[in-house]
Amino acid sequence: MAAGAMKNEECLNLKITGISHVKPNKKIGKKEYQLVTFDLPYLCFYYNQKLLFYKGDDFEGMVKKLKDGLSVVLEDFHQLAGKLGKDEEGVFRVEYDDDMAGVEVTEAVSDEIEVADLIVSESNNVLKEMVPYNGILNFEGMHRPLLAVQLTKIKDGLVIGCAFNHGVLDGTSTWHFMTSWAETCRGAPSTSTPPFLERTKARNTCVKYDLPPLSGPTTSSNDDAKPKPGPPLREKIFRFSDSAIEKIKSTVNETAPSDGSKPFSTFQALSVHIWRYVSHARNLKPEDHTVFTVFADCRKRVDPPMPETYFGNLIQAIFTVTAVGLLWAQPPQFGASMIQKAIEGHNAKVIDEFNKRLESAPKIFEFKDAGVNSVAVGSSPRFKVYDVDFGWGKPENVRSGSNNKFDGMIYLYPGKNGGKSIDVELTLESEAMGKLEQNKEFLMEI
């Protein structure tokens, strides 16, 4: 099947050929790692899903190398081979012992599809079959592995689909693991940058968390207040080239801030560009409010700072809100300044206050609790996703699965060609998406 030729995206004729489990290559013993305040908000999110597409023709050899490398890298990242549990006080923790099953690895075949088809596909239905644990909540990690992997043989290559328990790790830790796994498969005898596993060094407060039944999370005390299905959503990848990113950034920075603040970063410039044009495409009223949400890495913000290799969740959601009419009528510097101030103001004191509020009144968050008319950014173009080379070259493309996506959710990835290029993976209501993808100013085609 050639690129763009998928006529029936609903059916991949995918066949599961086997399920196995991979454990660390050596005995670890019994280990327990308390989840801390930074981890708890994500227990009622879904497993985080990542897909990497590779070209190659030796599926069996690739699978063997991946499994062998996984057993080695799990010696350091053994938490991913464990499960969630609770101590006698009801505090969540990661539990590991050598008798546990380990990481679940599914092997599958879909011989009719090519890498090029998957790169151009916008259908979640296609990608859903390529990655495990669709619609599985993180607290179900009490009964499931914390990492599940699906290796799918396609016509001209291999798809690696991973589902990570977001209650246990964030994006920085996810890509630290992935690059370490790849490094091991390329022949490294051990992990060159082992994970920092002492998550209580970032926060050592025991919080008892009461979760809903496995039927799903709820933030309402009214059982009749069931969420109603909304308008259909669409997903699309917008690829901004080096020159487009440079133009967006220079436009936002063409007027020097009058208050002496720093120039706007690439992230801040691209964020306000997306926020403004998405709000415009939604046909909101000028008086309607819109929220910009970013999940910020707090490793260098906490006191004392934590190493980049800190393994766990060390992110917090930062919210910025304004009226749609104000956001659109003002130049982009207005929104960029709001985002900049919110991010820079999220210091150790603010983080500590947020944690104390959550510890005094533990709250269940859902993945879509990002605010009204929100644009929410997860992932980061700083993650070196195209360095995940297991020995047969860099991935042809990197995508997110369908979990934790809602109207306005964005995942940012570096462009495959490097430089300053950025891929914007955006989920939006179909009508708004149709308007956005026709907007040449947003696309930087003017």
N, C-alpha and C positions, 0 to 999 in steps of 0.2 A: 504494500500500500504506500503510495507516495504522499509527500507532505501536503496537507490540506485536502487529502482525498478520503478522509474518514466520513463516509456517508451515514453510517449508523453508529454514532458515538455511544449509544446506550449499551451496546453489546461488544465485548472484546473477545468473546469465546475463551475466556481465561479459565484455565484448569489448575486446581491445586494438586501438586504432585507429591507433596510431603510436608510434614511438620516435625521439627526436632527441637531440642533445647541445647543451648551452649552454656557451659559453666566456666568459671575461671580455671586456668591451666594448673593451678596449684591450690593446696588447702589454705583457706583463709581463716577458718574457725568461726566462732559465733561473734557477730558484731551488731551493735545497736547505735543508731545515730538519730538523736532527737531532731524533729523538725522544729524550726524556729519561726518567729513571727513573720518573717519575710516569705516563708513557704506557704503558710496557712491559707492566704486568700485564694490560692489557685487549686485547692482541693476539689472545688466544684466547677472548675473549668474541665475541658476535655483534654485527653492526651494530645500533645503537640505532634503534628505529623510533618515529616520532611521527605521529599522525593528527589533522588538524584538519578539522572539518565546518563548511561555510558554506552559507547560503542564497543563492540568486541564480538568474537565468534567462538570463544571457548567457555561456554556457560559453566560446564562442570568444573573446569579448572578455576574459574573466577569464584564460584561458590565455595570450593574447598579452601581457597586462599582467604576468603572473607571469614569463614568459620574458624579456621586456624588462627587468624589474626585476632578475631573476637575473643577467643579463649585466652589469649595472651593479654590483651589490653584490659580485660575484665579483672585481671589480678589487681590493677590499680583502681579501676572504676567498678569495683565489685558491688557497690550499692545498686547499680542498674540490674544486677542479677538477683536482687533481693525482693522484698515485698514491704508494703506498709503494714504497720501494726500500732498498737497502743500499749503504753505502760499501765501500771496498776492505778495511776491517777487519771487515766484517760487522755494522756498527752501522746500525740502522734509521733511516730518515729519510723525510720527505715530499719528493717530487720534483715539480717543476712546470716545464714549458716550453710555449711557445705552440703547439707542434704536437700536444699531447695532446688527446684527444677532448673533455674537459670533463665537466660534470655530465650524467648520463643522465636524460632526462625521458621518461616513458611517459605516453601519453594513453589513456584507457579510458572505456567507457560502461557503465552499469548503470541503465537507465531505470526499472526496476521498484521501486526502493527509494528511501525518503525519508530526510531528515536525522533525523526523529523515530524511525525504525526503528533507525538506527545508534546513537542515544543510549541506547536501552533495551537494545540487544543485548548479551548477555554472551558471545557465541560468538566465540572466536578465529578460527574458520573463516570467519566473515563478514569480520572486519577483515583477515585475512591477504590476501585478494584485493585489498584497497585500498592495500596498501603493498608496495614492492619489497624484494627481498633477504631473504626468509624463510630462516632457517637458514644464512646466509652468515657465515663467520667473518671477523673484522677483518683477519687477515693475508692474506686473499684480496684485500685492497686493493692487493696487488702487481700484480694483473691486472685489477682493476675500478676504476671511479671511487670516490672516497672519499665522494661523496654521490650518491644516486639519489632521484629524485622521481617519484611517480605522481600524475597529475591525473585524477580520475575524475568524469565527469559523472553525476549521479544525477537523480532526477525533479524535485527542487526545489532543486538546488544543486550544490555541488562538494566533493569530498573531496581534501585535499592529504595524501598519504602520503609521508613522508620517511624514508630510511634513511641514517644517519650512521655513518661508521667510528669506532667508540669508541676505537680505538687512536690517534686523532688529536685528539679533543676530548671534553670532558665536558658535563654538562648546562648549566652556566653559559655555556659557549661556544656550545652548541647554540641556546639561547634568545636569546643576543646576536645570533647570525646571523639567526635567524628574525625578530626585531623589526627588525633593520636591513634585511632583505629587504622586509618590509612597509612600512617607512618609505620606502624607495626607490620602491616601487610607488605610494605615495601622492603622489609627486612630489618628494621630496627629491633635490637634484642629486648628493649624495654621502653617504656614511655619516657620521652626526653623531658617532658614537663608534667610530672605527676599531679593529680588533683589535690587541692588542699581540702581535707575532709572534715575539719573541725568547725562545723557550721555554728556551733554555740559561741565561737569567738566573736561572731558578728552580733549575736543577740542570745542571751542565756536566760530567757524568761519562759517558764513552763506555762502553756496556755491549753486549757481543756477545750476541745472543740466538739460541739454536738452537730452531727451531720444528719441530713434527711435520709429517708430510706432509699434503696437503690433504684427506685422508680424515677428518680431525678431530683435536682435541686429546686428549692422554692425560696423566694424571698418575701412571700406574703403569708400572713396568718390566716387569710381567707382561702380555704381549700377550693372554693368555687371560682377563684380568680385564676383560671387557667389561661396561659398565654394563647392568644389567637394567631393563627398563621397569617403572616404579613404578605405584602406583594412579593412576586418572584424576584430573586436576586440573580445577578450575573457576576461573573468574575472575568477580569481581563488583565493582561500584562501590558503596561505602558513602558516602553524602553526609551529612556532619555539618554541621548548620546553625550559624549564629552562636551561638545559645543553647546548643546541645549542646556546642560547643567551649568556651564560657565555663564551662559546668557542669563539664566534665571538668577544666579547668584549675583552677577554684576548689576542686574536691574534693581534688586533689593538693596544693594549697597551703593547705588549711585548717589544717594544723599547721605552724607555723614551724619550719624546720630547727634542730635543737639545736646543730649545729656552726657556725652562723653563715654557712652557704653561701647563695647567692642563691636567690630564689624560682624555682620551676621554670618554664621557658618553655612556650609553647604546644606547640612541637614535642616537648619532653620529656614533657609531660603526655599528649598524644595517643599518643605512642610507647609509653609504659608501659600505657596503656589497651588498645591493640591487642595488645601482647606478652602481657599477662596473659590476655586472653580467647581469643586464638588458642591459647595453650598449654593452656588449659582445654578448648577444643573438640577438641583433638587426643587427649584421653584418655590423656595421658602418665602414667607412674608418678611419685610424689612425688620419687623419687631420680633420675629422668632429668634430664639437663642440657638447658638451652635457651640458645641464643645470640641476642643482639640485635646486629645489625650495621647500622651507618650509614656511608654513603660521605660523608665530611665534606669540605667545601671548605677547602682549605689556603691560599688566596690571601693571607689576612691572618695566617696562622699561620707561614708560612716567614719566614726572616730572610735578606735583607731582604724585607719584604712585597711581593707582586706586585699590579699593578692589577686591578680587577674585569674589565677588558677583556682580560686575559691569555688568549690563544687556545691551547688544548691541554687536556690533563688535568692538573688540579691538585687532585685528590681522593685520599683514602686511606680504606681500610676501617678502621673502629674496631669492635672486638669487646667485648661484655660478656656474661659467662656466669654462670648461677646454676642451682640446682636448681629444678625446676618447683614442688615442694611449698613451698619457701621463697618463691618469687615469688608464689604464689597465697595462701598463709596470711598473709603480711605485708600491711600496707596498701600502697596504690599508691606511697606516698612511698619505700618501700624500693627498688623497681625504678627509679623516676624518679631517685633519688639515684645509683644505679649508672650510669645512662645519662649523667647530668649530669657526674659525676666523670670518666668515660671521655672525654667530648667535651672538657671543659675541660682535661684533662690532656694532650690531644694537641697539644703545643706544638712549637716549632721543634726542640728537642733530640730529642724522640721521633720526629718526622718524619725527622730526619737519621739517627738510628739505624736506623730501618726501611729507609731508602734504602741505607744502607751494607750492611746484611744482604743486601738483594736484589742489590746490585751485586757482592758477593763470592760469592754463590751464586745466580745468576739462576734463577728458578723460573717455570714455566708455571702460570698460574691459569686455572681454568674459571669460567664465569659463576655456577655454583652452589656455589662454594667459600666459603660464608658461615657454615659451622659446623653442628653437629648441632641438629636441631629448631629451625632458625633462623627468625627474623623479621628480614628485611633491608629497609632503606628506601633507595630511590633516588629521584631527583627531589626537588623541594622546593616547598612551597606559596608560597615567596617568588618563584619564577619567574613572571613576569607573562605567562602563556601566553594570557590573554584580551585582551592588548593587541596581539596579532598581527592587525592590521587592514590588509588590502591595499588597502582603498578601497571595500569593499562591506560593511563592518560587522565586528563581532567574531565569532570562531568560536562556533558553537552548542554545541560540545563539543570537548574535547581528550582524546585517549586515547593509550596506548602500544600498539605492535604486540605480536606474540607472542614476539619474540626476547628472550633474557635473562630469561625468567620461569621460576620454579621454585616448589616448595612453600614458601610463606612470603614470597615476594617482594612488595614493596609499592612503588607509585609514588604520591606525594602531589602533588596539584594544588590550587591555590586553587579555591574554589567559583565558579561563573560569576557568581553574584549579588554577589560581592565580600564586603566585611567580613572577618570572621574565619572564614567557612565554608571547609571543606576537603573535597575528594573523595579518598577512599582507594580506590585501584585495587589489589585484593588477589587473589593467586593462592594457592589452597589445595587440598589433597586434597578430593575431593567430599564425603566423609562429614563431615569437620571443617567444611567450608563450610556444609553443611546445618544443623549444630548452631549455628554462629555466627550465621547469618542469622535464627535463631529466638530468639536470646538478647536479650531486651528491655533488659537492663542494658547490654549492649554497644552496642546500637542507640540507647541513651539515650531509650527510649520509656517509661520508668518514671516 
